Amino acid sequence: MSSFISLFLLSAREQIRNRWIYLSLFFGLLIVFFVLFLSRLALANAGRAVITYGVALIHLVLGVSTAVSCAALLHKDSERRFSFLVLARPVSAIQYVAGRFAGTVAVQMFNWLLMSLALSLATLMVGGVPGGQFWLALFFVLLQVGVLGALGLLFSSVVMPAVAVAAAGAVYVAGASVSDLKFAAVKLGPVTGGLLNGIAAVVPAFERMSYLESAVYGTPVVPAVVFAAFGTAVAWIVACTLGAGWVFERRFRAGGA
């Protein structure tokens, strides 16, 4: 456990020193105030405009930042031979990968909190009410960002970071369009339709983790569905982290880490 905490703190310190983190935070906060400005163009629904564009843009900035940061973790450690030094000690590869991932995500959670508070303030400034559904939508943005970062980490264990980020992005697009994929599968032939149904079945269902509509229009949510979406997100994060650790251990034993 002490090794996990040490790796967690090491990753957090590295991310805090990383200028990319500050750049993403700056743009995230800038976006919130830009959305506040745009909301003036829709005076009748200023609160809805702030929530709609603010949540979406926070999702975009944090998603890209987290995917890039997580995808670069193992590659940088391999280049510096840092992974050899750590894994040569009695530290499992899964513990190593989990500690590095958790520290990176923790810093992104802090960025998420600052951006969310800024968006909440902007919502209040235009007469909106950041209630429970508002924070539920933002919480699931954080979960989706966590899944996206875990996917980037998993893919980076077998390919270069840039390819891993692109692959994670492609999975996200597919997961956010599961209903569209299934609809298209009905319209297309059996071969293409079967392929689309297969993709829809294996990717994380990101569209079920989105509660932006509830935050904007106040539509009710079903607790059982919320808990199911939460469980799905956590399961994907854990599975991807364990998978990345397993692959990294195989590479280490083969001398290719």
NUMAR-887999 format. One line per 10 residues: their letters; for each residue x, y, z of N, C-alpha, C. Coordinates in pm, whole numbers, plus 50000, padded with zeros to 5 digits. Layout:
! NUMAR-887999
A> X Y Z X Y Z X Y Z ~ ...
//
This chain:
! NUMAR-887999
MSSFISLFLL> 50083 49879 50000 50000 50000 50000 50086 50125 50000 ~ 50200 50120 50074 50289 50236 50078 50347 50266 49941 ~ 50373 50161 49862 50425 50181 49726 50321 50249 49639 ~ 50195 50210 49653 50088 50272 49576 50078 50421 49610 ~ 50083 50453 49739 50073 50593 49781 50192 50673 49729 ~ 50310 50614 49733 50429 50684 49684 50417 50713 49534 ~ 50370 50614 49458 50352 50633 49314 50241 50732 49286 ~ 50136 50729 49368 50026 50824 49354 50077 50967 49373 ~ 50154 50990 49479 50205 51124 49507 50306 51167 49401 ~ 50387 51074 49353 50483 51106 49248 50411 51153 49122
SAREQIRNRW> 50307 51080 49081 50231 51118 48962 50163 51253 48980 ~ 50107 51275 49099 50041 51403 49125 50139 51518 49116 ~ 50257 51501 49173 50358 51608 49166 50402 51632 49023 ~ 50419 51525 48946 50460 51542 48806 50353 51616 48727 ~ 50226 51582 48751 50118 51649 48678 50106 51795 48718 ~ 50132 51825 48845 50127 51965 48889 50239 52046 48823 ~ 50354 51982 48801 50465 52051 48734 50447 52056 48583 ~ 50350 51980 48532 50327 51973 48388 50250 52097 48341 ~ 50307 52172 48250 50243 52294 48201 50112 52264 48129 ~ 50101 52144 48073 49979 52107 48001 49858 52112 48093
IYLSLFFGLL> 49878 52073 48219 49769 52075 48316 49722 52218 48340 ~ 49817 52309 48359 49779 52448 48382 49714 52509 48258 ~ 49762 52468 48141 49703 52519 48017 49559 52473 48003 ~ 49533 52346 48035 49396 52295 48026 49305 52363 48127 ~ 49359 52388 48248 49280 52457 48350 49249 52600 48306 ~ 49349 52667 48249 49328 52804 48202 49221 52810 48095 ~ 49232 52721 47996 49133 52720 47889 48996 52678 47940 ~ 48994 52586 48037 48865 52546 48093 48794 52661 48161 ~ 48867 52736 48243 48807 52851 48311 48773 52961 48211 ~ 48857 52979 48109 48829 53078 48006 48702 53044 47930
IVFFVLFLSR> 48684 52916 47904 48565 52870 47833 48439 52901 47914 ~ 48447 52882 48046 48330 52909 48130 48285 53054 48116 ~ 48380 53146 48119 48344 53287 48109 48305 53325 47965 ~ 48361 53253 47868 48320 53274 47729 48175 53229 47710 ~ 48140 53118 47773 48002 53070 47768 47910 53171 47835 ~ 47956 53231 47944 47877 53334 48012 47850 53452 47919 ~ 47950 53486 47840 47932 53595 47743 47832 53554 47634 ~ 47845 53432 47584 47755 53386 47478 47610 53378 47526 ~ 47594 53349 47656 47457 53335 47709 47380 53466 47697 ~ 47450 53578 47686 47382 53707 47672 47307 53716 47540
LALANAGRAV> 47346 53630 47444 47277 53630 47315 47146 53554 47321 ~ 47125 53480 47429 47000 53403 47446 46941 53440 47581 ~ 46892 53563 47591 46848 53615 47720 46734 53534 47781 ~ 46647 53480 47695 46532 53407 47748 46574 53276 47814 ~ 46683 53215 47765 46727 53085 47819 46876 53091 47852 ~ 46917 53200 47918 47059 53218 47946 47112 53108 48037 ~ 47034 53069 48138 47078 52964 48229 47100 52832 48157 ~ 47007 52796 48069 47021 52672 47993 47141 52678 47900 ~ 47164 52795 47840 47278 52809 47748 47410 52790 47821 ~ 47421 52850 47939 47544 52838 48017 47569 52692 48054
ITYGVALIHL> 47467 52623 48101 47483 52483 48141 47517 52396 48021 ~ 47443 52414 47911 47463 52329 47793 47606 52339 47741 ~ 47648 52461 47710 47781 52478 47650 47892 52464 47753 ~ 47866 52507 47876 47969 52496 47979 48005 52352 48010 ~ 47904 52268 48033 47929 52127 48064 47998 52058 47946 ~ 47951 52085 47825 48008 52021 47706 48154 52060 47687 ~ 48187 52186 47707 48324 52231 47685 48418 52187 47797 ~ 48368 52183 47920 48449 52127 48029 48480 51981 48000 ~ 48381 51909 47951 48400 51769 47913 48509 51756 47807 ~ 48504 51844 47707 48602 51838 47599 48743 51866 47649
VLGVSTAVSC> 48760 51974 47723 48894 52013 47771 48952 51908 47864 ~ 48873 51862 47962 48922 51762 48056 48946 51628 47988 ~ 48858 51592 47893 48874 51465 47824 49004 51458 47746 ~ 49033 51562 47670 49157 51565 47592 49279 51566 47683 ~ 49274 51651 47786 49387 51662 47879 49415 51530 47949 ~ 49310 51464 47996 49328 51338 48070 49377 51227 47978 ~ 49320 51218 47859 49362 51113 47765 49509 51129 47728 ~ 49551 51253 47702 49691 51278 47666 49784 51247 47783 ~ 49747 51293 47902 49832 51271 48020 49846 51123 48054 ~ 49735 51050 48050 49739 50907 48085 49810 50825 47978
AALLHKDSER> 49791 50862 47852 49855 50787 47744 50007 50804 47745 ~ 50054 50915 47800 50198 50940 47800 50269 50881 47921 ~ 50194 50837 48023 50254 50792 48148 50355 50678 48129 ~ 50307 50566 48076 50392 50447 48065 50505 50468 47966 ~ 50477 50542 47860 50579 50565 47758 50695 50646 47816 ~ 50664 50752 47890 50770 50834 47949 50851 50754 48051 ~ 50782 50673 48129 50854 50592 48228 50945 50490 48161 ~ 50901 50435 48049 50983 50339 47976 51106 50407 47916 ~ 51087 50526 47863 51199 50599 47804 51305 50633 47909 ~ 51260 50668 48029 51352 50705 48136 51404 50582 48212
RFSFLVLARP> 51355 50463 48175 51388 50338 48243 51342 50340 48388 ~ 51250 50431 48418 51198 50441 48554 51120 50316 48592 ~ 51049 50260 48495 50969 50141 48523 51056 50023 48565 ~ 51176 50011 48507 51266 49903 48547 51306 49918 48694 ~ 51335 50043 48734 51377 50067 48871 51267 50031 48971 ~ 51144 50064 48935 51032 50039 49027 50995 49892 49030 ~ 50982 49832 48912 50936 49693 48906 51044 49594 48949 ~ 51169 49640 48954 51275 49553 49006 51260 49533 49155 ~ 51186 49623 49220 51158 49610 49363 51030 49526 49380 ~ 50995 49492 49503 50872 49412 49523 50745 49495 49504
VSAIQYVAGR> 50727 49548 49382 50608 49625 49346 50549 49560 49222 ~ 50422 49522 49229 50359 49458 49114 50333 49560 49005 ~ 50326 49513 48881 50301 49602 48768 50164 49667 48780 ~ 50065 49592 48829 49931 49648 48844 49931 49759 48949 ~ 50002 49738 49059 50012 49841 49162 50082 49964 49108 ~ 50185 49941 49029 50260 50051 48969 50172 50133 48875 ~ 50103 50064 48784 50018 50133 48687 49901 50202 48756 ~ 49840 50135 48855 49726 50193 48926 49768 50319 49002 ~ 49884 50316 49067 49931 50433 49140 49959 50551 49050 ~ 50022 50523 48937 50053 50631 48841 49923 50689 48783
FAGTVAVQMF> 49830 50602 48751 49703 50647 48693 49622 50727 48795 ~ 49615 50678 48917 49535 50745 49020 49588 50884 49050 ~ 49720 50901 49056 49778 51032 49082 49748 51130 48971 ~ 49752 51083 48847 49721 51169 48733 49575 51212 48734 ~ 49486 51117 48759 49343 51148 48760 49308 51239 48878 ~ 49377 51226 48990 49349 51310 49106 49370 51458 49074 ~ 49476 51488 48999 49501 51627 48960 49392 51676 48865 ~ 49348 51589 48774 49240 51625 48684 49110 51647 48761 ~ 49089 51572 48868 48970 51592 48951 48972 51730 49015 ~ 49090 51776 49055 49101 51911 49112 49066 52015 49006
NWLLMSLALS> 49116 51996 48882 49080 52086 48772 48929 52084 48748 ~ 48872 51964 48751 48726 51950 48732 48651 52027 48839 ~ 48696 52020 48962 48628 52090 49070 48632 52241 49049 ~ 48749 52295 49012 48759 52439 48989 48670 52484 48873 ~ 48672 52406 48764 48589 52441 48649 48441 52431 48683 ~ 48404 52329 48759 48264 52311 48797 48215 52425 48885 ~ 48299 52467 48979 48261 52578 49065 48247 52707 48984 ~ 48337 52727 48888 48328 52846 48803 48201 52843 48719 ~ 48166 52725 48667 48044 52713 48587 47921 52733 48675 ~ 47925 52683 48798 47815 52704 48891 47795 52853 48918
LATLMVGGVP> 47905 52925 48937 47897 53069 48959 47840 53140 48837 ~ 47885 53099 48718 47834 53160 48595 47685 53134 48579 ~ 47640 53016 48617 47498 52982 48609 47416 53071 48702 ~ 47466 53092 48823 47398 53179 48918 47393 53323 48869 ~ 47497 53366 48800 47505 53505 48753 47401 53537 48647 ~ 47354 53435 48575 47252 53459 48472 47114 53416 48521 ~ 47101 53389 48649 46970 53354 48705 46937 53208 48704 ~ 47031 53124 48668 47006 52980 48669 47024 52922 48808 ~ 46985 52797 48822 46996 52729 48951 47077 52600 48933 ~ 47202 52597 48980 47282 52474 48970 47241 52373 49077
GGQFWLALFF> 47134 52301 49051 47081 52206 49148 47145 52069 49140 ~ 47073 51971 49193 47126 51836 49199 47154 51776 49063 ~ 47065 51799 48965 47086 51742 48833 47204 51807 48761 ~ 47228 51935 48791 47346 52004 48738 47473 51935 48785 ~ 47482 51907 48915 47601 51843 48969 47608 51696 48930 ~ 47493 51633 48909 47494 51495 48860 47555 51488 48720 ~ 47518 51582 48634 47574 51586 48499 47725 51607 48504 ~ 47771 51699 48590 47914 51723 48601 47989 51605 48662 ~ 47925 51536 48757 47988 51418 48816 48008 51309 48711 ~ 47910 51292 48624 47925 51190 48520 48020 51235 48411
VLLQVGVLGA> 48040 51366 48395 48147 51413 48308 48281 51365 48363 ~ 48298 51378 48494 48421 51331 48558 48440 51181 48539 ~ 48332 51104 48554 48343 50959 48534 48380 50925 48389 ~ 48317 50994 48294 48350 50969 48153 48496 51004 48124 ~ 48542 51113 48182 48683 51152 48165 48774 51045 48224 ~ 48735 50987 48339 48812 50880 48398 48820 50758 48308 ~ 48707 50722 48248 48706 50608 48154 48793 50638 48033 ~ 48783 50760 47982 48863 50797 47866 49013 50791 47897 ~ 49050 50840 48017 49190 50831 48056 49236 50687 48073 ~ 49149 50601 48129 49184 50460 48147 49201 50391 48012
LGLLFSSVVM> 49117 50427 47915 49132 50372 47780 49265 50415 47718 ~ 49298 50544 47735 49426 50592 47684 49543 50518 47748 ~ 49533 50492 47878 49636 50417 47950 49649 50276 47896 ~ 49534 50209 47877 49535 50072 47827 49596 50063 47687 ~ 49553 50150 47598 49605 50147 47461 49753 50183 47457 ~ 49797 50271 47549 49937 50312 47549 50030 50200 47593 ~ 49974 50094 47652 50057 49981 47693 50098 49895 47573 ~ 50035 49920 47457 50068 49839 47338 50105 49924 47217 ~ 50069 50054 47217 50100 50139 47102 50157 50271 47153 ~ 50202 50355 47060 50257 50486 47095 50147 50577 47151
PAVAVAAAGA> 50186 50676 47235 50086 50762 47299 49991 50831 47203 ~ 50041 50883 47090 49954 50953 46995 49848 50860 46940 ~ 49888 50737 46909 49793 50638 46857 49694 50599 46967 ~ 49743 50589 47090 49656 50553 47202 49549 50659 47224 ~ 49586 50787 47215 49489 50896 47232 49384 50889 47120 ~ 49430 50865 46997 49337 50856 46884 49242 50737 46901 ~ 49295 50624 46947 49212 50505 46968 49110 50528 47078 ~ 49152 50592 47188 49060 50622 47296 48951 50717 47249 ~ 48988 50815 47167 48890 50907 47112 48790 50837 47022 ~ 48838 50743 46942 48749 50668 46853 48650 50584 46933
VYVAGASVSD> 48698 50521 47040 48610 50442 47127 48506 50532 47192 ~ 48548 50652 47232 48453 50744 47294 48343 50784 47196 ~ 48382 50818 47074 48282 50857 46973 48182 50744 46951 ~ 48234 50620 46942 48145 50505 46923 48054 50486 47044 ~ 48112 50500 47165 48034 50480 47287 47930 50587 47309 ~ 47956 50708 47257 47859 50816 47269 47752 50809 47162 ~ 47764 50713 47071 47670 50700 46960 47613 50559 46949 ~ 47601 50492 47063 47553 50353 47062 47415 50342 46998 ~ 47323 50432 47033 47188 50427 46976 47191 50449 46826 ~ 47275 50541 46781 47287 50567 46637 47344 50446 46564
LKFAAVKLGP> 47441 50379 46627 47499 50260 46566 47394 50150 46551 ~ 47314 50131 46654 47210 50028 46647 47103 50064 46544 ~ 47069 50192 46535 46970 50236 46436 47022 50214 46295 ~ 47151 50249 46273 47211 50230 46141 47221 50082 46107 ~ 47244 49998 46208 47257 49854 46184 47128 49795 46129 ~ 47013 49851 46171 46884 49802 46122 46866 49837 45974 ~ 46918 49954 45935 46900 50002 45798 46996 49938 45699 ~ 47110 49892 45748 47213 49838 45659 47201 49685 45647 ~ 47286 49628 45565 47281 49485 45541 47326 49405 45661 ~ 47313 49272 45653 47347 49187 45768 47494 49193 45807
VTGGLLNGIA> 47583 49207 45709 47726 49210 45741 47763 49340 45812 ~ 47730 49452 45746 47761 49583 45806 47682 49604 45935 ~ 47555 49563 45933 47472 49577 46052 47526 49496 46168 ~ 47570 49375 46140 47628 49291 46245 47755 49353 46302 ~ 47835 49414 46214 47957 49480 46260 47925 49597 46352 ~ 47826 49678 46313 47788 49793 46395 47729 49748 46529 ~ 47648 49643 46527 47593 49591 46652 47703 49537 46743 ~ 47805 49475 46680 47918 49425 46759 47995 49537 46825 ~ 48017 49646 46750 48087 49762 46807 48006 49821 46921 ~ 47875 49835 46899 47788 49892 47003 47787 49807 47130
AVVPAFERMS> 47809 49677 47114 47803 49587 47229 47931 49588 47312 ~ 48045 49619 47249 48172 49606 47322 48227 49738 47374 ~ 48184 49851 47317 48239 49979 47363 48165 50027 47488 ~ 48231 50111 47571 48160 50168 47687 48044 50255 47639 ~ 47930 50240 47699 47810 50315 47659 47816 50456 47720 ~ 47896 50542 47660 47912 50677 47714 47781 50755 47710 ~ 47697 50726 47613 47572 50802 47604 47481 50777 47725 ~ 47496 50662 47789 47417 50633 47910 47478 50697 48034 ~ 47597 50753 48020 47663 50821 48131 47645 50973 48121 ~ 47564 51018 48027 47543 51162 48008 47409 51205 48067
YLESAVYGTP> 47415 51305 48154 47293 51358 48215 47280 51508 48190 ~ 47336 51551 48075 47328 51692 48039 47185 51735 48015 ~ 47106 51652 47948 46967 51686 47921 46888 51706 48050 ~ 46914 51621 48148 46845 51636 48276 46884 51766 48345 ~ 47013 51804 48333 47060 51927 48395 46999 52050 48328 ~ 46982 52043 48196 46934 52159 48120 46783 52174 48132 ~ 46710 52064 48116 46563 52072 48110 46495 52022 48237 ~ 46571 51972 48331 46512 51926 48455 46433 51798 48444 ~ 46462 51717 48341 46391 51590 48327 46432 51496 48440 ~ 46339 51418 48491 46370 51330 48605 46466 51218 48567
VVPAVVFAAF> 46540 51171 48664 46632 51060 48643 46587 50941 48726 ~ 46619 50823 48678 46583 50700 48748 46704 50654 48829 ~ 46693 50647 48961 46809 50610 49044 46876 50480 49002 ~ 46795 50380 48966 46854 50252 48926 46941 50267 48802 ~ 46897 50351 48708 46974 50374 48586 47103 50450 48617 ~ 47092 50546 48709 47210 50623 48750 47315 50531 48813 ~ 47271 50444 48904 47364 50352 48970 47424 50253 48871 ~ 47343 50211 48773 47394 50120 48671 47502 50188 48587 ~ 47479 50315 48551 47577 50390 48473 47704 50412 48554 ~ 47686 50442 48682 47802 50459 48771 47884 50330 48778
GTAVAWIVAC> 47815 50218 48798 47883 50090 48805 47956 50056 48677 ~ 47894 50088 48564 47958 50062 48434 48087 50142 48419 ~ 48081 50270 48457 48199 50356 48445 48313 50304 48534 ~ 48280 50271 48658 48383 50223 48751 48441 50090 48701 ~ 48355 50003 48649 48402 49874 48599 48499 49892 48483 ~ 48471 49985 48393 48560 50011 48280 48693 50068 48328 ~ 48689 50158 48424 48813 50217 48476 48900 50109 48539 ~ 48839 50024 48621 48914 49918 48688 48967 49817 48586 ~ 48882 49777 48491 48923 49678 48392 49038 49728 48305 ~ 49030 49853 48261 49136 49909 48177 49266 49923 48254
TLGAGWVFER> 49258 49963 48381 49378 49977 48462 49444 49841 48487 ~ 49362 49741 48520 49416 49607 48539 49474 49552 48409 ~ 49405 49578 48299 49455 49532 48169 49588 49596 48134 ~ 49600 49727 48159 49726 49796 48131 49838 49741 48218 ~ 49806 49712 48345 49906 49655 48435 49950 49517 48390 ~ 49855 49437 48346 49888 49300 48300 49977 49304 48177 ~ 49943 49389 48079 50024 49400 47957 50163 49453 47990 ~ 50169 49553 48078 50297 49612 48113 50387 49510 48184 ~ 50326 49426 48266 50403 49321 48334 50460 49221 48234 ~ 50379 49183 48133 50428 49091 48031 50547 49153 47956
RFRAGGA> 50536 49282 47925 50645 49349 47854 50769 49359 47941 ~ 50751 49382 48070 50865 49392 48161 50938 49260 48170 ~ 50861 49151 48185 50923 49019 48194 50996 48981 48065 ~ 50943 49032 47952 51009 49003 47824 51126 49096 47798 ~ 51146 49194 47888 51259 49286 47871 51228 49398 47774 ~ 51097 49419 47743 51065 49522 47643 51000 49643 47702 ~ 50992 49651 47838 50929 49768 47898 51015 49890 47885
//
